[in-house]
Amino acid sequence: MSATNQEHENYEELTPEQIEQQKQDLIDFYKSSIETLQIQLDYEKLVTEIEETRLGRLVAQARIAQILAPAPENNEEQEPAPKKTLKRS
């Protein structure tokens, strides 16, 4: 006997009622899971909105800091560079 024939004999034939019951059990499982997943989706959306809001606040603070920061001092323009001379040997 081949392996597939032995495997087939190990499985019992399901009646149409048993098949229908398995389908209904699967449907019930998915329906109960949907409620939980919907709550999880709502949670994830709220967390995402909170993080996006925090990011927006940080970006705004960085922009304000840039606007209020004093202009960088440019010492090179204010003081002339010393002249370089070559040493004579």
TIRO-2110 file (N, C-alpha, C; in Angstrom, 1 decimal):
// TIRO-2110
0.8, -1.2, 0.0, N, 1, A
0.0, 0.0, 0.0, CA, 1, A
0.9, 1.2, 0.0, C, 1, A
0.6, 2.3, -0.8, N, 2, A
1.4, 3.5, -0.9, CA, 2, A
1.0, 4.4, 0.3, C, 2, A
1.9, 5.4, 0.5, N, 3, A
1.7, 6.3, 1.7, CA, 3, A
0.4, 7.1, 1.6, C, 3, A
0.1, 7.5, 0.4, N, 4, A
-1.1, 8.3, 0.2, CA, 4, A
-2.4, 7.4, 0.5, C, 4, A
-2.4, 6.2, 0.2, N, 5, A
-3.5, 5.3, 0.5, CA, 5, A
-3.7, 5.1, 2.0, C, 5, A
-2.5, 5.0, 2.7, N, 6, A
-2.6, 4.8, 4.1, CA, 6, A
-3.1, 6.1, 4.8, C, 6, A
-2.6, 7.3, 4.3, N, 7, A
-3.0, 8.5, 4.9, CA, 7, A
-4.5, 8.7, 4.6, C, 7, A
-5.0, 8.3, 3.5, N, 8, A
-6.4, 8.4, 3.2, CA, 8, A
-7.3, 7.6, 4.1, C, 8, A
-6.8, 6.4, 4.4, N, 9, A
-7.5, 5.5, 5.3, CA, 9, A
-7.6, 6.0, 6.7, C, 9, A
-6.6, 6.8, 7.1, N, 10, A
-6.5, 7.4, 8.5, CA, 10, A
-7.5, 8.5, 8.7, C, 10, A
-7.9, 9.1, 7.6, N, 11, A
-8.9, 10.2, 7.7, CA, 11, A
-10.3, 9.6, 7.6, C, 11, A
-11.2, 10.0, 8.5, N, 12, A
-12.5, 9.5, 8.4, CA, 12, A
-13.3, 10.4, 7.5, C, 12, A
-14.2, 9.8, 6.8, N, 13, A
-15.1, 10.6, 5.9, CA, 13, A
-16.1, 11.4, 6.8, C, 13, A
-16.2, 12.7, 6.4, N, 14, A
-17.1, 13.6, 7.2, CA, 14, A
-18.5, 13.6, 6.5, C, 14, A
-19.5, 13.6, 7.3, N, 15, A
-20.8, 13.7, 6.8, CA, 15, A
-21.1, 15.1, 6.4, C, 15, A
-22.0, 15.4, 5.6, N, 16, A
-22.4, 16.8, 5.2, CA, 16, A
-22.7, 17.6, 6.5, C, 16, A
-23.3, 17.0, 7.5, N, 17, A
-23.7, 17.7, 8.7, CA, 17, A
-22.4, 18.1, 9.4, C, 17, A
-21.4, 17.2, 9.5, N, 18, A
-20.1, 17.5, 10.2, CA, 18, A
-19.4, 18.6, 9.4, C, 18, A
-19.4, 18.6, 8.1, N, 19, A
-18.8, 19.6, 7.3, CA, 19, A
-19.4, 21.0, 7.6, C, 19, A
-20.8, 21.0, 7.6, N, 20, A
-21.5, 22.2, 7.9, CA, 20, A
-21.2, 22.7, 9.3, C, 20, A
-21.1, 21.8, 10.2, N, 21, A
-20.8, 22.2, 11.6, CA, 21, A
-19.4, 22.8, 11.7, C, 21, A
-18.4, 22.2, 11.0, N, 22, A
-17.1, 22.8, 11.0, CA, 22, A
-17.1, 24.2, 10.3, C, 22, A
-17.8, 24.4, 9.3, N, 23, A
-17.9, 25.7, 8.6, CA, 23, A
-18.5, 26.7, 9.6, C, 23, A
-19.6, 26.3, 10.3, N, 24, A
-20.2, 27.2, 11.3, CA, 24, A
-19.3, 27.5, 12.4, C, 24, A
-18.5, 26.5, 12.9, N, 25, A
-17.6, 26.8, 14.0, CA, 25, A
-16.5, 27.8, 13.5, C, 25, A
-16.1, 27.7, 12.3, N, 26, A
-15.1, 28.6, 11.7, CA, 26, A
-15.6, 30.0, 11.6, C, 26, A
-16.8, 30.1, 11.1, N, 27, A
-17.5, 31.4, 11.0, CA, 27, A
-17.7, 32.0, 12.4, C, 27, A
-18.1, 31.3, 13.3, N, 28, A
-18.2, 31.8, 14.7, CA, 28, A
-16.9, 32.3, 15.3, C, 28, A
-15.8, 31.5, 15.0, N, 29, A
-14.5, 31.9, 15.4, CA, 29, A
-14.1, 33.2, 14.8, C, 29, A
-14.3, 33.4, 13.5, N, 30, A
-13.9, 34.6, 12.8, CA, 30, A
-14.8, 35.8, 13.4, C, 30, A
-16.0, 35.6, 13.6, N, 31, A
-16.9, 36.7, 14.1, CA, 31, A
-16.4, 37.1, 15.5, C, 31, A
-16.1, 36.2, 16.3, N, 32, A
-15.6, 36.6, 17.7, CA, 32, A
-14.2, 37.3, 17.6, C, 32, A
-13.4, 36.9, 16.6, N, 33, A
-12.1, 37.5, 16.4, CA, 33, A
-12.2, 38.9, 15.9, C, 33, A
-13.3, 39.1, 15.0, N, 34, A
-13.4, 40.5, 14.5, CA, 34, A
-13.6, 41.5, 15.6, C, 34, A
-14.4, 41.2, 16.6, N, 35, A
-14.6, 42.1, 17.7, CA, 35, A
-13.3, 42.5, 18.3, C, 35, A
-12.5, 41.5, 18.6, N, 36, A
-11.2, 41.8, 19.2, CA, 36, A
-10.3, 42.5, 18.3, C, 36, A
-10.3, 42.2, 17.1, N, 37, A
-9.4, 42.8, 16.1, CA, 37, A
-9.8, 44.3, 15.9, C, 37, A
-11.2, 44.5, 15.9, N, 38, A
-11.6, 45.9, 15.7, CA, 38, A
-11.2, 46.8, 16.9, C, 38, A
-11.2, 46.2, 18.1, N, 39, A
-10.7, 47.0, 19.2, CA, 39, A
-9.2, 47.3, 19.1, C, 39, A
-8.5, 46.3, 18.6, N, 40, A
-7.0, 46.4, 18.4, CA, 40, A
-6.8, 47.5, 17.4, C, 40, A
-7.6, 47.4, 16.3, N, 41, A
-7.4, 48.4, 15.2, CA, 41, A
-7.6, 49.8, 15.7, C, 41, A
-8.7, 50.0, 16.5, N, 42, A
-9.0, 51.3, 17.1, CA, 42, A
-7.8, 51.8, 18.0, C, 42, A
-7.3, 50.9, 18.8, N, 43, A
-6.2, 51.2, 19.6, CA, 43, A
-5.0, 51.6, 18.8, C, 43, A
-4.6, 50.9, 17.8, N, 44, A
-3.4, 51.2, 16.9, CA, 44, A
-3.6, 52.5, 16.2, C, 44, A
-4.8, 52.8, 15.8, N, 45, A
-5.1, 54.1, 15.1, CA, 45, A
-4.9, 55.3, 16.1, C, 45, A
-5.4, 55.1, 17.3, N, 46, A
-5.2, 56.1, 18.3, CA, 46, A
-3.7, 56.3, 18.7, C, 46, A
-3.0, 55.2, 18.8, N, 47, A
-1.5, 55.3, 19.1, CA, 47, A
-0.8, 56.1, 18.0, C, 47, A
-1.2, 55.7, 16.8, N, 48, A
-0.6, 56.4, 15.6, CA, 48, A
-0.9, 57.9, 15.6, C, 48, A
-2.1, 58.2, 15.9, N, 49, A
-2.4, 59.7, 15.9, CA, 49, A
-1.7, 60.4, 17.0, C, 49, A
-1.5, 59.7, 18.1, N, 50, A
-0.7, 60.4, 19.2, CA, 50, A
0.7, 60.6, 18.8, C, 50, A
1.3, 59.6, 18.2, N, 51, A
2.7, 59.7, 17.8, CA, 51, A
2.9, 60.7, 16.7, C, 51, A
1.9, 60.8, 15.7, N, 52, A
2.0, 61.8, 14.7, CA, 52, A
1.9, 63.2, 15.3, C, 52, A
1.0, 63.4, 16.3, N, 53, A
0.8, 64.7, 17.0, CA, 53, A
2.1, 65.1, 17.7, C, 53, A
2.7, 64.1, 18.4, N, 54, A
4.0, 64.3, 19.1, CA, 54, A
5.1, 64.8, 18.1, C, 54, A
5.1, 64.1, 16.9, N, 55, A
6.1, 64.5, 15.9, CA, 55, A
5.9, 65.9, 15.4, C, 55, A
4.6, 66.2, 15.2, N, 56, A
4.3, 67.6, 14.7, CA, 56, A
4.7, 68.6, 15.7, C, 56, A
4.5, 68.3, 17.0, N, 57, A
4.9, 69.2, 18.1, CA, 57, A
6.5, 69.4, 18.1, C, 57, A
7.2, 68.3, 17.9, N, 58, A
8.7, 68.4, 17.9, CA, 58, A
9.2, 69.2, 16.7, C, 58, A
8.5, 69.0, 15.6, N, 59, A
8.9, 69.7, 14.4, CA, 59, A
8.7, 71.2, 14.6, C, 59, A
7.5, 71.5, 15.2, N, 60, A
7.2, 72.9, 15.4, CA, 60, A
8.2, 73.6, 16.4, C, 60, A
8.6, 72.8, 17.4, N, 61, A
9.6, 73.3, 18.4, CA, 61, A
10.9, 73.5, 17.7, C, 61, A
11.3, 72.6, 16.9, N, 62, A
12.6, 72.8, 16.1, CA, 62, A
12.5, 74.0, 15.3, C, 62, A
11.4, 74.3, 14.6, N, 63, A
11.3, 75.5, 13.7, CA, 63, A
11.4, 76.7, 14.6, C, 63, A
10.7, 76.7, 15.7, N, 64, A
10.7, 77.9, 16.6, CA, 64, A
12.2, 78.2, 17.0, C, 64, A
12.8, 77.1, 17.4, N, 65, A
14.2, 77.2, 17.9, CA, 65, A
15.1, 77.8, 16.8, C, 65, A
14.9, 77.4, 15.6, N, 66, A
15.7, 77.9, 14.5, CA, 66, A
15.4, 79.4, 14.2, C, 66, A
14.2, 79.8, 14.3, N, 67, A
13.8, 81.2, 14.1, CA, 67, A
14.3, 82.0, 15.2, C, 67, A
14.3, 81.6, 16.5, N, 68, A
14.7, 82.4, 17.6, CA, 68, A
16.2, 82.3, 17.9, C, 68, A
16.9, 81.4, 17.2, N, 69, A
18.4, 81.3, 17.4, CA, 69, A
19.1, 82.5, 16.8, C, 69, A
20.1, 83.0, 17.6, N, 70, A
20.8, 84.1, 17.0, CA, 70, A
21.6, 83.7, 15.8, C, 70, A
21.8, 84.7, 14.9, N, 71, A
22.6, 84.4, 13.7, CA, 71, A
24.0, 84.0, 14.0, C, 71, A
24.5, 83.0, 13.3, N, 72, A
25.9, 82.6, 13.7, CA, 72, A
26.9, 83.7, 13.4, C, 72, A
27.8, 83.8, 14.3, N, 73, A
28.8, 84.8, 14.2, CA, 73, A
29.8, 84.4, 13.2, C, 73, A
30.2, 85.3, 12.3, N, 74, A
31.2, 85.0, 11.3, CA, 74, A
32.5, 85.8, 11.6, C, 74, A
33.3, 85.2, 12.4, N, 75, A
34.6, 85.8, 12.8, CA, 75, A
35.5, 86.1, 11.7, C, 75, A
35.5, 85.4, 10.6, N, 76, A
36.4, 85.5, 9.5, CA, 76, A
36.2, 86.9, 8.8, C, 76, A
35.0, 87.3, 8.7, N, 77, A
34.7, 88.6, 8.0, CA, 77, A
35.1, 89.7, 8.9, C, 77, A
35.0, 89.6, 10.2, N, 78, A
35.3, 90.7, 11.0, CA, 78, A
36.7, 91.0, 11.2, C, 78, A
37.5, 90.0, 11.4, N, 79, A
39.0, 90.1, 11.6, CA, 79, A
39.7, 89.7, 10.4, C, 79, A
40.6, 90.5, 9.9, N, 80, A
41.4, 90.1, 8.7, CA, 80, A
42.4, 89.0, 9.1, C, 80, A
42.6, 88.1, 8.2, N, 81, A
43.5, 86.9, 8.5, CA, 81, A
44.9, 87.5, 8.5, C, 81, A
45.8, 86.9, 9.4, N, 82, A
47.2, 87.4, 9.5, CA, 82, A
47.9, 87.0, 8.2, C, 82, A
48.8, 87.9, 7.8, N, 83, A
49.5, 87.6, 6.5, CA, 83, A
50.6, 86.5, 6.8, C, 83, A
50.7, 85.6, 5.9, N, 84, A
51.7, 84.6, 6.0, CA, 84, A
52.9, 85.0, 5.3, C, 84, A
54.1, 84.8, 5.9, N, 85, A
55.3, 85.1, 5.2, CA, 85, A
56.2, 83.8, 5.2, C, 85, A
57.0, 83.8, 4.2, N, 86, A
57.9, 82.6, 4.1, CA, 86, A
59.2, 82.9, 4.9, C, 86, A
59.7, 81.9, 5.6, N, 87, A
60.9, 82.1, 6.3, CA, 87, A
62.1, 82.0, 5.3, C, 87, A
63.1, 82.8, 5.5, N, 88, A
64.3, 82.7, 4.7, CA, 88, A
65.3, 82.0, 5.4, C, 88, A
66.0, 81.1, 4.8, N, 89, A
67.0, 80.4, 5.5, CA, 89, A
68.4, 80.9, 5.1, C, 89, A
END
